[in-house]
């Protein structure tokens, strides 16, 4: 899960599901 706080800082929180979707998350951030 990618969380963007009020300051615009992106925090990466890794859970078992996020490990599988890490690549998908990177694609979203690259848009």
mmJSON file of the N, C-alpha and C atoms, coordinates in Angstrom:
{"data_MODEL":{"atom_site":{
"group_PDB":["ATOM","ATOM","ATOM","ATOM","ATOM","ATOM","ATOM","ATOM","ATOM","ATOM","ATOM","ATOM","ATOM","ATOM","ATOM","ATOM","ATOM","ATOM","ATOM","ATOM","ATOM","ATOM","ATOM","ATOM","ATOM","ATOM","ATOM","ATOM","ATOM","ATOM","ATOM","ATOM","ATOM","ATOM","ATOM","ATOM","ATOM","ATOM","ATOM","ATOM","ATOM","ATOM","ATOM","ATOM","ATOM","ATOM","ATOM","ATOM","ATOM","ATOM","ATOM","ATOM","ATOM","ATOM","ATOM","ATOM","ATOM","ATOM","ATOM","ATOM","ATOM","ATOM","ATOM","ATOM","ATOM","ATOM","ATOM","ATOM","ATOM","ATOM","ATOM","ATOM","ATOM","ATOM","ATOM","ATOM","ATOM","ATOM","ATOM","ATOM","ATOM","ATOM","ATOM","ATOM","ATOM","ATOM","ATOM","ATOM","ATOM","ATOM","ATOM","ATOM","ATOM"],
"id":[1,2,3,4,5,6,7,8,9,10,11,12,13,14,15,16,17,18,19,20,21,22,23,24,25,26,27,28,29,30,31,32,33,34,35,36,37,38,39,40,41,42,43,44,45,46,47,48,49,50,51,52,53,54,55,56,57,58,59,60,61,62,63,64,65,66,67,68,69,70,71,72,73,74,75,76,77,78,79,80,81,82,83,84,85,86,87,88,89,90,91,92,93],
"type_symbol":["N","C","C","N","C","C","N","C","C","N","C","C","N","C","C","N","C","C","N","C","C","N","C","C","N","C","C","N","C","C","N","C","C","N","C","C","N","C","C","N","C","C","N","C","C","N","C","C","N","C","C","N","C","C","N","C","C","N","C","C","N","C","C","N","C","C","N","C","C","N","C","C","N","C","C","N","C","C","N","C","C","N","C","C","N","C","C","N","C","C","N","C","C"],
"label_atom_id":["N","CA","C","N","CA","C","N","CA","C","N","CA","C","N","CA","C","N","CA","C","N","CA","C","N","CA","C","N","CA","C","N","CA","C","N","CA","C","N","CA","C","N","CA","C","N","CA","C","N","CA","C","N","CA","C","N","CA","C","N","CA","C","N","CA","C","N","CA","C","N","CA","C","N","CA","C","N","CA","C","N","CA","C","N","CA","C","N","CA","C","N","CA","C","N","CA","C","N","CA","C","N","CA","C","N","CA","C"],
"label_alt_id":[null,null,null,null,null,null,null,null,null,null,null,null,null,null,null,null,null,null,null,null,null,null,null,null,null,null,null,null,null,null,null,null,null,null,null,null,null,null,null,null,null,null,null,null,null,null,null,null,null,null,null,null,null,null,null,null,null,null,null,null,null,null,null,null,null,null,null,null,null,null,null,null,null,null,null,null,null,null,null,null,null,null,null,null,null,null,null,null,null,null,null,null,null],
"label_comp_id":["UNK","UNK","UNK","UNK","UNK","UNK","UNK","UNK","UNK","UNK","UNK","UNK","UNK","UNK","UNK","UNK","UNK","UNK","UNK","UNK","UNK","UNK","UNK","UNK","UNK","UNK","UNK","UNK","UNK","UNK","UNK","UNK","UNK","UNK","UNK","UNK","UNK","UNK","UNK","UNK","UNK","UNK","UNK","UNK","UNK","UNK","UNK","UNK","UNK","UNK","UNK","UNK","UNK","UNK","UNK","UNK","UNK","UNK","UNK","UNK","UNK","UNK","UNK","UNK","UNK","UNK","UNK","UNK","UNK","UNK","UNK","UNK","UNK","UNK","UNK","UNK","UNK","UNK","UNK","UNK","UNK","UNK","UNK","UNK","UNK","UNK","UNK","UNK","UNK","UNK","UNK","UNK","UNK"],
"label_asym_id":["A","A","A","A","A","A","A","A","A","A","A","A","A","A","A","A","A","A","A","A","A","A","A","A","A","A","A","A","A","A","A","A","A","A","A","A","A","A","A","A","A","A","A","A","A","A","A","A","A","A","A","A","A","A","A","A","A","A","A","A","A","A","A","A","A","A","A","A","A","A","A","A","A","A","A","A","A","A","A","A","A","A","A","A","A","A","A","A","A","A","A","A","A"],
"label_entity_id":["1","1","1","1","1","1","1","1","1","1","1","1","1","1","1","1","1","1","1","1","1","1","1","1","1","1","1","1","1","1","1","1","1","1","1","1","1","1","1","1","1","1","1","1","1","1","1","1","1","1","1","1","1","1","1","1","1","1","1","1","1","1","1","1","1","1","1","1","1","1","1","1","1","1","1","1","1","1","1","1","1","1","1","1","1","1","1","1","1","1","1","1","1"],
"label_seq_id":[1,1,1,2,2,2,3,3,3,4,4,4,5,5,5,6,6,6,7,7,7,8,8,8,9,9,9,10,10,10,11,11,11,12,12,12,13,13,13,14,14,14,15,15,15,16,16,16,17,17,17,18,18,18,19,19,19,20,20,20,21,21,21,22,22,22,23,23,23,24,24,24,25,25,25,26,26,26,27,27,27,28,28,28,29,29,29,30,30,30,31,31,31],
"pdbx_PDB_ins_code":[null,null,null,null,null,null,null,null,null,null,null,null,null,null,null,null,null,null,null,null,null,null,null,null,null,null,null,null,null,null,null,null,null,null,null,null,null,null,null,null,null,null,null,null,null,null,null,null,null,null,null,null,null,null,null,null,null,null,null,null,null,null,null,null,null,null,null,null,null,null,null,null,null,null,null,null,null,null,null,null,null,null,null,null,null,null,null,null,null,null,null,null,null],
"Cartn_x":[0.847,0.0,0.878,0.568,1.345,0.54,1.116,0.401,1.114,0.356,0.929,0.377,1.271,0.805,0.618,0.253,-0.061,1.14,2.348,3.561,3.995,3.242,3.574,4.634,4.971,5.969,5.294,5.894,5.314,5.923,5.066,5.537,5.099,6.042,5.713,5.489,4.278,3.964,3.81,4.69,4.693,3.945,2.975,2.244,2.391,2.041,2.158,1.511,0.4,-0.262,0.55,1.123,1.865,3.106,3.686,4.869,4.521,3.307,2.886,2.5,2.059,1.584,2.589,3.817,4.829,5.078,5.158,5.405,4.252,3.047,1.864,1.881,2.289,2.356,3.37,4.51,5.541,5.02,4.189,3.629,2.697,1.952,1.045,1.847,2.943,3.76,4.465,4.688,5.427,4.531,3.225,2.307,2.465],
"Cartn_y":[-1.197,0.0,1.24,2.161,3.393,4.525,5.186,6.268,7.592,8.584,9.915,10.831,11.327,12.174,13.606,14.501,15.88,16.592,16.164,16.814,16.237,15.231,14.648,13.573,13.175,12.123,10.77,9.914,8.6,7.58,6.918,5.885,4.538,3.607,2.282,1.336,0.817,-0.151,-1.506,-2.448,-3.746,-4.787,-5.406,-6.513,-7.683,-8.895,-10.047,-9.795,-9.077,-8.781,-7.777,-6.796,-5.749,-6.304,-7.367,-7.968,-8.464,-8.994,-9.516,-8.385,-7.253,-6.155,-5.007,-5.262,-4.206,-3.637,-4.506,-4.051,-3.191,-3.597,-2.839,-1.463,-1.402,-0.133,0.797,0.237,1.039,1.604,0.847,1.318,2.496,2.439,3.539,4.8,4.637,5.787,6.39,5.573,6.051,6.84,6.803,7.514,9.02],
"Cartn_z":[0.0,0.0,0.0,-0.902,-0.968,-0.345,0.652,1.332,1.082,0.627,0.42,1.514,2.376,3.466,2.983,3.88,3.499,2.901,3.291,2.794,1.462,0.976,-0.31,-0.224,0.992,1.162,0.988,0.17,-0.08,0.865,1.632,2.542,2.006,1.945,1.44,2.612,2.7,3.747,3.093,3.451,2.79,3.608,2.959,3.556,2.602,3.005,2.107,0.748,0.703,-0.567,-1.375,-0.688,-1.388,-2.064,-1.512,-2.128,-3.523,-3.678,-4.975,-5.922,-5.372,-6.208,-6.258,-5.795,-5.75,-7.139,-8.132,-9.498,-9.983,-9.672,-10.088,-9.434,-8.177,-7.467,-8.106,-8.519,-9.17,-10.481,-11.172,-12.438,-12.186,-11.081,-10.755,-10.454,-9.693,-9.318,-10.522,-11.558,-12.723,-13.674,-13.444,-14.337,-14.195],
"occupancy":[1.0,1.0,1.0,1.0,1.0,1.0,1.0,1.0,1.0,1.0,1.0,1.0,1.0,1.0,1.0,1.0,1.0,1.0,1.0,1.0,1.0,1.0,1.0,1.0,1.0,1.0,1.0,1.0,1.0,1.0,1.0,1.0,1.0,1.0,1.0,1.0,1.0,1.0,1.0,1.0,1.0,1.0,1.0,1.0,1.0,1.0,1.0,1.0,1.0,1.0,1.0,1.0,1.0,1.0,1.0,1.0,1.0,1.0,1.0,1.0,1.0,1.0,1.0,1.0,1.0,1.0,1.0,1.0,1.0,1.0,1.0,1.0,1.0,1.0,1.0,1.0,1.0,1.0,1.0,1.0,1.0,1.0,1.0,1.0,1.0,1.0,1.0,1.0,1.0,1.0,1.0,1.0,1.0],
"B_iso_or_equiv":[0.0,0.0,0.0,0.0,0.0,0.0,0.0,0.0,0.0,0.0,0.0,0.0,0.0,0.0,0.0,0.0,0.0,0.0,0.0,0.0,0.0,0.0,0.0,0.0,0.0,0.0,0.0,0.0,0.0,0.0,0.0,0.0,0.0,0.0,0.0,0.0,0.0,0.0,0.0,0.0,0.0,0.0,0.0,0.0,0.0,0.0,0.0,0.0,0.0,0.0,0.0,0.0,0.0,0.0,0.0,0.0,0.0,0.0,0.0,0.0,0.0,0.0,0.0,0.0,0.0,0.0,0.0,0.0,0.0,0.0,0.0,0.0,0.0,0.0,0.0,0.0,0.0,0.0,0.0,0.0,0.0,0.0,0.0,0.0,0.0,0.0,0.0,0.0,0.0,0.0,0.0,0.0,0.0],
"pdbx_formal_charge":[null,null,null,null,null,null,null,null,null,null,null,null,null,null,null,null,null,null,null,null,null,null,null,null,null,null,null,null,null,null,null,null,null,null,null,null,null,null,null,null,null,null,null,null,null,null,null,null,null,null,null,null,null,null,null,null,null,null,null,null,null,null,null,null,null,null,null,null,null,null,null,null,null,null,null,null,null,null,null,null,null,null,null,null,null,null,null,null,null,null,null,null,null],
"auth_seq_id":[1,1,1,2,2,2,3,3,3,4,4,4,5,5,5,6,6,6,7,7,7,8,8,8,9,9,9,10,10,10,11,11,11,12,12,12,13,13,13,14,14,14,15,15,15,16,16,16,17,17,17,18,18,18,19,19,19,20,20,20,21,21,21,22,22,22,23,23,23,24,24,24,25,25,25,26,26,26,27,27,27,28,28,28,29,29,29,30,30,30,31,31,31],
"auth_comp_id":["UNK","UNK","UNK","UNK","UNK","UNK","UNK","UNK","UNK","UNK","UNK","UNK","UNK","UNK","UNK","UNK","UNK","UNK","UNK","UNK","UNK","UNK","UNK","UNK","UNK","UNK","UNK","UNK","UNK","UNK","UNK","UNK","UNK","UNK","UNK","UNK","UNK","UNK","UNK","UNK","UNK","UNK","UNK","UNK","UNK","UNK","UNK","UNK","UNK","UNK","UNK","UNK","UNK","UNK","UNK","UNK","UNK","UNK","UNK","UNK","UNK","UNK","UNK","UNK","UNK","UNK","UNK","UNK","UNK","UNK","UNK","UNK","UNK","UNK","UNK","UNK","UNK","UNK","UNK","UNK","UNK","UNK","UNK","UNK","UNK","UNK","UNK","UNK","UNK","UNK","UNK","UNK","UNK"],
"auth_asym_id":["A","A","A","A","A","A","A","A","A","A","A","A","A","A","A","A","A","A","A","A","A","A","A","A","A","A","A","A","A","A","A","A","A","A","A","A","A","A","A","A","A","A","A","A","A","A","A","A","A","A","A","A","A","A","A","A","A","A","A","A","A","A","A","A","A","A","A","A","A","A","A","A","A","A","A","A","A","A","A","A","A","A","A","A","A","A","A","A","A","A","A","A","A"],
"auth_atom_id":["N","CA","C","N","CA","C","N","CA","C","N","CA","C","N","CA","C","N","CA","C","N","CA","C","N","CA","C","N","CA","C","N","CA","C","N","CA","C","N","CA","C","N","CA","C","N","CA","C","N","CA","C","N","CA","C","N","CA","C","N","CA","C","N","CA","C","N","CA","C","N","CA","C","N","CA","C","N","CA","C","N","CA","C","N","CA","C","N","CA","C","N","CA","C","N","CA","C","N","CA","C","N","CA","C","N","CA","C"],
"pdbx_PDB_model_num":[1,1,1,1,1,1,1,1,1,1,1,1,1,1,1,1,1,1,1,1,1,1,1,1,1,1,1,1,1,1,1,1,1,1,1,1,1,1,1,1,1,1,1,1,1,1,1,1,1,1,1,1,1,1,1,1,1,1,1,1,1,1,1,1,1,1,1,1,1,1,1,1,1,1,1,1,1,1,1,1,1,1,1,1,1,1,1,1,1,1,1,1,1]
}}}
